[in-house]
Amino acid sequence: MKLPRWFWLAILLGLTIRIYLVVFTQGTYDVEIWQKHAEGVRTLGLIGYYHANPEMNHAPFISVVISLLSRVGEITGIPFGILLRAPFALLDAGTMLLLLKLLRDNRHRFAIAACFWLHPLAMIFSSYHGNTDSAVAFFLVLTLYLISKNRTIGAGAALGASLWVKLPCVIAIPAFFFALAGWRKRLLFLAAIAIVGISTYIPALLKDPAIVYKNVFGYEGQVIKTTTNLRAWGTQNLFAPFIFRLPPESRPTVTKPLTWLLIESGSISLVLIVILSFLRRNRNGIDQTAANIAACYTILYGFSNFWSFQYFAWSIPFWFFAPRVFLIGASVLATAYVYSLYCFLCGNLWLLGKWDFAGRPNWPDIVIIFRDMAFLFFFLSACAFLINAIFAQFRPIPKAKK
């Protein structure tokens, strides 16, 4: 595969930005949290630390690996933040190469791969933020690539291996399930996920299954908000202004069902994702499956009240398979929100210095506007994907050309 000269320049630019972010910036609170987790695992052991810190919700495998990185940092003197973020910055290169392979028959493959490599959010979350979420995108694209090669068991194993790092890959299982032709392949796929996925959990489960279930499998996300009760995301930002305009005596009638919806938003999102995947089961080509995955994660972003900034990293590669209006809208609005907020929290455009979420609780109006525009876009896009899938059930399926 001969790479165009401009593509090499794009690779160099993306690599330079990632090196800058990894080496010269401090990252978000997640870097400090991971360092605390790593030291806790080394000191108390994995199970002991699960008991000591209820907020320790990461899988056993990645927890042990990053605890070893902490030890490497002590031996070499390399700052923990660099050791934590560098592997995930490099993982973006793997995702880009997989996109090239996946799109080998697409004349725009180099442009799509370059746009992912240079996507501001992909760079921020892999090289600045300081968490493992970029691995989700890598494993999902790897799974789709293996499915395109008709390697069903390998695809299931890849998705199972993703569970060693983070659990959100399971959101895409319904889309992959319906992308496979026939129940034999589907069952093989699920079996491979289960066998490979559970393998690195077995030692911890044998020691204390209750604490693993509680901390890891029972984790439902969190509602991110400042000390002044500014919420980072969610439907409450959309509906709160209307509720406050209601007469006081009418508010309980509205707030009670809304509160239930907010509390159960995670479960509601998962149900809608399964429904969407079923409704779009006939759109099972590789490009269509990728678009289905983008739609599934959009539902999570648009309906779930439990959300963190880096969750966008899970689905960015699949935005390029969605309708162009979604790709542009999601990229522009999500980037505007995340980058403007991170710049404000750092106090500069270069993301240098401390990311001070607690110390800067009163966000500028422009950041709040970007937040609301971004959330509204994902909420409406999720609704549009669902409505389109429902109406598609009443349209005749076009016959394949002979």
N, C-alpha and C positions, 0 to 999 in steps of 0.2 A: 504494500500500500504506500504510494508516494504521497507525502504530505506537502501541501502548498507552502510556499515561503511565508505567506502572511499567517498561516496557522502556527508555524514555529514562533513567530513574533508574539502571537496571542499566548502561547504556552509560556514563553519567557516572561511576559507581563504578569500573567496569573501567578507564576512561580515567585516572582519578585515580591508581589503584594503579600503572598502567603508567608514568605520568609520574614518580611517586615513585621507582619502581625504576630507571628509566633515568637520572634526574637525580641522585639522592642516594646510590645504592649503587655499589659498585665492580665487582660481578660476580665471576665465578669466574676461575680461571687462564686460561680461554679468551680473556678480554679481552686479557691480557698477551701470550698466544701469538699472537693475531691481530695485535696491534700490531707484534710482532716480525716476523711474516710480511709485513705491509704495508711496513715499513721495508726488509726484505730484498729484496722485489720492486722497490721504487723504487731501491735502491742497486745491485743486481746484475742486474736484469732478471729476468723470470719464469723462463727456462730456467736462468740462472745460479744463481738461488736454489733451484730444484728440486735442482740438483747440490749446492749448499752445505748444504742442510738436508734430510736424508732424511725428517724428520717433516712436511715440507710436503706435505700430501696433498690440498689443495683444488684444485678445478677452475680452469683458466686464467681464465675470465671473472670469477668472483667474486673471485679473487685480485687481479686488476687493479683491479676496482671498489673493493675495500676499500683497496688501496694509494692510490687517488685520495682516498678518505675521509681517510686519514692526512694527505695533503697539505692537504686542506680544513681539517683540525684545526689544522695549523701556521699557516695563513693567518688563520683566524678566531679562534683561541684556544679553540675549543670542545674539551673533552676528548674523546679518541678513543673512550672507553667510551660516551659519549653518542651520538656519530655512528655507532658500530657497532650499537648496540642499538635506537635509535629507529626505523629503517626496518622492523625485524622486529616491533616492537611494533605499528606501524601495519598491518603485513601481517596481523596477527590480526583487524583490523577487516574486511579483505577476505575472510578466511575466514568470519567471522561473516555477512557479507552474502551470500556464496555459499550458506551453509547455509540462509539465509532463502529464497533463490531456489529452491534444490534441494527445499525442503520446503514449497513454496507451497501444496500441497493438504493439508498436515498441520495439523490444528487446534492442535497443540502446537509449531508452528514457532518462535514467539517465545520460548517457554520453553526450547527446545533451544538456540537461538542465544544466548540470554542465559546459559545454563549453560555453554556453551563459552566465551563472552567472560569469564565470571567464574571459569572453572576455574583453581584455584590453579597447576596445573602449566603450563597454557597461558601464564599471566602470568609465571611464574618463568622459563620457558625462552625466551620472546620478549623479555622486558624486563629480566631480571636476568642470566641465565646468560652471555650474550655469545658466541653462535655462530649459525650460519645455519639450524639445524634446523627452525625454525618455517616456513621457506619450503617444506619438504617437504609439510607438511600443506596449505598454501595451494594448491600446484600439484596435489596429488592431488584435493582437493575441486573445483578448477577443471576438471580432467580429467573427473571424474564428472558435473559440471554440463553440460559440453559434450556428453558422451555422452547425457545425458538429453534434450538438444535435437537429437539425431541429427546432430551435427556431428563426424563421425568424424575427419576430417583435422585439424580444430581441436583435438580432444581429444589426438590424437597429438602435435601441435605443442606443446601446453601441457605434456605430460609430457616431451617432448624438451627444452623450455626449462628444465624443472626440473633437468636434468642440467648446466646451466651453473652451478648453485649447489651441488648436492650429489647424489650418486649413489643414495641409498637409495630413491628413487621406483621404481627398477627392480623392487623387491620386489613392488610392486602390479601389475606388467605382466601376470602370468598371470591375475589376477582380472579385470582390464579386458579382456583378450584373450577370455576365455570369456563376458564380458558382452555382447560384440558378436555380432549375428546374422549368420552367413554368413562364408565365407572371404574374400570381397572386402573387406568392411569390416575384417576382422582384419588383412589384409595392408596395406591402406591405413593403418591405425592404426600398425602396426609401421614402415612406411616413413616416415611423418611423424615418428615418434620418432627414427628413425635419422638422417634428413636434418637436422632441426632440432637434435637433440642434439649431433651431431658438428660442426656448423657453427662453433661458437666454439672448438673444439679444434684445428681445421685448422692455423692459424698455428703453434701450439706443436708439433703433430705433424710438420709439415714441417721444423721446425728440429731436433727431437730426439725422435723417437717413443719411443725406449727409456726415456728418463727420465720422460716423461709416463705411459707404461704402468706403470713401476715405482712411481712416487710416488702417482699418482691411481687408476688402474684396478687396481693390484695391492694397494691398501690393504685390509686385512681387519679393521680395528678393533684394539682393544687390550684387555688385561686390566687393569682399574683396581684397584690395591691400594696400601695404605699401606706405610710403611717397617717396620711391625711385621707385615706380610704379611696384614693384614685385606683381604679382597677385597670390592669394592663390589657384585658381582653374580655369578651363575653357579652351575652345577650342583655345582662343587667344594664350595660352602658346604653343599649339601644332603647330599652323600655323605661328606664328610671325617669327621664324628663317628663314622659307622658303621665306616669303615676303621680308625680308630685303636683301636676296640674289638676288632678282629680280632687273633688271635695273630700275632706278627711273621712267622712262617714262612708264613702264609696271605696276607699282604698283597700280595706281588708278583703273585699270581694274579688279584687283584681290580684292583690299581692299573694294571697294564699295559693291559688293554682300556679302563679308565676314562680313562687318559691319552690314548689314541688318540681316544676320543670327545670329550674336551675340546679337543684340537688340531684335530679335524675338525668341530667343532660348527657352524662357520659354513656349511660345505658341506652338512652334514646338514640344517641348517635350511632352506637354499634348496631342497633336494630335497623336503623335506616340504611346503614352501610350494607348489611346483608340483603335488605330488600332491593337496594339499587343494583347490587351485583347480580341478583337473580333476574331482575328486569332487563339488565343489559347482557344476559347470558349468551345471546346470539351474536353479540359483537365481540368475538373471541379471536380475532386476528392479533398479531403482536402489537401493532400500533393501537388497535382498539382496546386491547387489554391494558396497555400503558395509560391510555386515556381514562379507562375505568378506575385505575389505581389513583390517578390524579383526582377524579371525582370523589372517590371514597375518602381520601384525606381532606378534601374540601368540606365534606359533610362534617367531619370531626372539628375542623377549624370553625365552621359556621354555626354549629349547634352546641358543641360542648363548652361548658363553663369552666372546665378544668384544663388549663392551657399554660404553656410556657413559651417564651420567645423562640427558642431553638427548635420547637416542633415543626416549624416551616421546613427545616432541613430534610425532614423525612421524605418529602415528595417533590422537591424542586426539579430533579431530572425528568419527572413525568409531566410537568407543566408544559414541556415542549411538544407533547403529543396531544394536548387538549386544544380546543379551538383557540385561534390566535388572539381573539379578544380577551380570553381568560389568561393566556400566557402574559400578555402585555399588562393587563390590569393587575393581576396578582403580583407580577414582578415589580411594577412601578410602585404600587401602593404599599405592599409589604416592606419593600426596601426603604421607602420614604419614612414609614413609621419606625422600623427597627433602627435604621441608621441615624435618624434625627434624634431618637431617644437616647441611643448609646452615645452620640456626640454630646448631648446635654449632660448625661450622667458622668461623662469623662471630663467635660469642660473644654473640649477642643474637637476639631474636625478630624484629627489624626488618631483618635481613640487612644491617646497616650494618657498615662496617669491612672488614678484609681477610678473604677466604675462604681460610683457611689449612689446606689439605689436608695439606701436608708437616709443618706444625708441630703438628698435632693428630691424631696417628696412632692413638691409643687411643680408640675410640668408646665412648660410653655403652652400657650393656646395652639400653636402650630403642630406640636406633637400630638395633642389630644385630637385635633382635626384629622391628622393622618391616621391615628388609631381608629377613630370612628369610621373614616372612609374605608380603611382596610377591612375592618370587621364587617361592615355593611356589604362590601364587595363579596367577601367569602360567604356570608350568610345568603345573599341573593343568588350567588353562583350555585351554592348547594341546593337551594330551592329549584333553580332552573334545571340542574342536572336531574333531580328527582322528577320534576314535572315532565321534562322531555322524555325520560325513560318510561313514564306511565303512558303518555300519549303514543309512544312508539309501539306499544303493545297492540294498538288498533290500526297500525299501518301494515300493509302487506309486506312480507319480506321479499326483497328483490331476488329473482331467480339468478342463479349463477350462469355466467356466459359459457357456452360450450366451446 
